[in-house]
Amino acid sequence: MAGGGAHRAEGGAGRAALILILVVVLLAAGGFGVYRYAVGASGPTRPVAVEIAAGSTAADVGELLEGRGVIRSALAFRISAQLRGFGSDIQAGAYDLTTNMAVAEVIDALEGGPLVETVSLTIPEGLEVEEIAGTVGEALGIDVRGFRRAATSGSYALEPYLPQGIETVEGFLFPKTYEFGTDGIDQEAVIERLLAQFEAEAATLDWDRAEELGLSHYEAVIVASLIEREARVEQDRAKVSAVIHNRLAEGMPLQIDATIQYALPEGNRELTFEDYEYDSPYNTYLHPGLPPTPIASPGLASLDAALNPADADFLYFVVIDPETGRHAFAETYQEFLALKEQAGL
């Protein structure tokens, strides 16, 4: 009987060893499958400009690329770079990549080095598509009318921010300084690059706040564009946002001058009494609610302010310091009139 027990023990130990080997094999296979997924790519591609700082490590670059949507996994990039002996000599500079690239493709591009010859394009905050078209044309030599037609063709979308079917990319050509290679630039490439930058910047914000405020993502960008055009100093942004949200909640017309300036065919200028009667859906003195589209390209600070208005009951604001553009804010019409008198208006 003792011998039979030994055979059973040996058989049990053999089965345990076999199970252990099977587990190790499965884990290895699973790990390889995860790695293959992490270094692979799928999904739509959009141009992404990446600026690698001097002294960046493979870990730094991996985090940057994952954050911009170029690759799926910073860890997979770091492992692949080590396997290829790449990472200690990444050249600093500007690279033209796309979203959803395989890690091997990215490493190939980085090994080729940065763009040697580039042209700078600076889009300031608060410009309209019309103004951006002129800026792009001057900096990059792209046909202004062609850029304007492409930007208002209705062929671009950036879910969930810019829904399908919107005729203009107004508000989504993100303000920033860009570096473009000198070969093969066209209006589509520029627009897609600026839209991709908007997506990357917007991803840093809490867009659940839009729903809490009763807005769609697109409407929140409209609010941000109003803030960008009205607030001239940083500390006013959240307060201007509060006025807009409070007026929307009360059903009051927004009465924002910048919307009339946007609507007027002559371009932005000092408004006359007749301008306030200008018949346009953008005239927020005549029509309650938000204008149909953004009226300019907001920067990140205005987008953040649109999602995070000041906790205040302000319904009015007036420029109190013409030199800096600083506003004063009021909760009641009587306070507003007193501020206007103080400002000499």
Secondary structure by P-SEA (a helix, b strand, c coil): caaaaaaaaaaaaaaaaaaaaaaaaaaaaaaaaaaaaaacccccccbbbbbbcccccaaaaaaaaaaacccccaaaaaaaaaaacccccccbbbbbbbccccaaaaaaaaaaccccbbbbbbbcccccaaaaaaaaaaaccccaaaaaaaaaccccccccccccccccccccccbbbbbbccccccaaaaaaaaaaaaaaaaaaccaaaaaaacccaaaaaaaaaaaaaccccccaaaaaaaaaaaaaaaccccccaaaaaaaccccccccccccccccccccccccccccccccbbbcaaaaaaaacccccccccccccccccbbbbbbccaaaaaaaaaaacc
